[in-house]
Amino acid sequence: MNSIQIKLSIGLFVSLVLVFAYLWQTTNNSIRSLSEEYMVEHLKHDAEGILNALKIDGSGEPSLNLEQIEPVYLRPFSGQYYQIKAKNTLIRSRSLWDQELSMPDLTVGEQQLLTMTGPKKQPLLIVVSGFYKQGITYTIAVAEDISPTLASQHAFQSSYSYTVGGLLVFLLVCQVLILRISFNPLKQIQRQITKLRQGEQQQIDVQQAPDEVLELVSEINHLLRVIENRLERSRNALGDLAHALKIPLTVIQQLTHNTALKDQPEMCKALQKQTTNMQRIMQRVLKQARFSGDGVVISKFNAQEEISELIDILEVMHQEKGISIQFTLTGQDMIAIDREDMLELLGNLLDNACKWAKSQVTIFINNSQQLRIVIEDDGPGIPDENIAILTRRGTRGDEMSEGHGLGLSIVQYMIEQYKGQLKLNHSSQLGGLLVEVIL
Amino acid sequence: MRLLLVEDDEDLLQLLKKDLENAGFDVANASDGIDAEFLGFEAIYDCAILDLGLPLRSGLEVLKHWREEGNALPVLILTARDAWYEKVEGFKAGADDYLAKPFHIEELLMRIQALLHRVNQQPAGILHVAGFSLDEERQLVTTLEGVEIKLTGVEFKLLRYLLLHPEKIISKSILTEHIYDADSDKDSNVIEVYIRHLRRKLGASVIETRRGQGYIFKGKSA
């Protein structure tokens, strides 16, 4: 996976979640410790009040002046408790009723903070302190039910969690949207490249390109133009060369018929043979150079329209034989293969079929995921051993004798360029040759 | 039959012209596009052989101009440009046939013959009309009984024209135009002379004279 968008998404997601989790945790912790500190202060203050209410009674035992005690300590199970230990005496608040808090004995000035479960399963926070007053050491435990505090803490926690969660989701959505919007131009360019490959477009629109890739896009456009020009130029140059060379060749060929050479049959034959060879080599090289090959499609091929026209032409060309060509197309009309290449391929295949057919040729094209072309004729077909020779990989056109008259070399070359497949078979429908091309 | 041969290579032009004349055609030639276009509008040609790579005006343009003006002159394109898309372009422009260079003269003659048959609604191959078969390669005519009759050059040209237009009145001036003989004076009775020769060889009733109108090839009513 090497997508910038996905990397950014993951990076931003993880960092956002981490920041929010940290924030959530610290806020909760500080709220908890703040409320605990406050309660502890309060309990310490109460403990001092209780110490103040302690005095030695007549029997020399410590006792508590209840009038100085806050009433909440007197109501049973009110949630506020105290318990005083002094020598052998244990004084419990009335609120404790019949319960007793287990508490350690502390020396003077010592203080401990405890949590435990008290009466009625109340969670208690207890401050235990050691005091010295009037010659007696006391250990005073003051406890408070923390369940209301815990409840409000929970309430805060949950509302806070919702808020934080909501914010996190909001930020994540924002981030996804921002990424989408910023990457949209790149996606557009990607789509344009697909169109380019299918020949629906000749250049990438620079207007849509963000600054970061502007140079890249311009460079691609530049290269496209260079390729197109070069292809055009080489096609033209080769066409001109063909034109220039073919005429002298034609003249030489015609000269062999000259009456002056009638008494030199050997020479005539040699001349004819060599010129025919030259012609064949030239034709092959030119046609091969003409194919644009698998790559950027300069202009697409409209199958329905172009093939119908081609068929009209072939029917005229082979009119003496009265050939009829049946054409069936399934799938899409537009074929993403260079128009000139496609015409060359179909022209050669159909012309061959017409040459060998008695009266009927069919062409079937299925253009969906892949392009499948099947051409059948009602001619004599070719024997199996020749099928094997003709379809063997790497068999060059010039190795195949012209006698086969199949002119398949060019077709084969083009199919190789497009990394396609060529199959020859017997036509079960028409009885002649069946040529199947898959591109 | 008169052909218009348009070819800018002088050597090839001369060779082709000779071969075509040997095959019984009268050949006029042009070596650039403007000349060719002009000549093509003179309605005296039965067929044009058109090169595409011409100086001054491309063959394709010449052909398009002819067709735009409603000139139905049968055109065979003879060019070095042999890619299929170029053939398609040629036919779209209004060509009737297309032959790529280099070619064999026999192929070209066959194509011209087939094209002339086609435009005159005659089947391809040997011309069979009303009891006569014309072998255009050997320039002789065969009767139903299998008798081969040799023809002179002008007789062959004349008979071919008549056979391509059977049952139609053909005026003397049309015949003079299409069976142009460089050696004869156009105003003389040369056509009448050759018609007489043909009647002598094939039978008097074969060619009917319509006074003031022309001739009709009737053939032998079997």
Interface residues (C-beta under 8 A of the other chain):
Chain A: G239 A242 H243 L245 K246 I247 L249 T250 V251 Q253 Q254 L255 H257 T275 Q279 Q283 K287 R290 E306 E309 L310 D312 I313 V316 M317 Q319 E320 R339 E340 L343 E344 L346 G347 N348
Chain B: D9 D11 L12 L15 L16 D19 G53 T79 A80 R81 D82 A83 W84 Y85 K87 V88 F91 K92 D96 D97 Y98 K101 P102 F103 H104 I105 A114 R118 P123 A124 G125
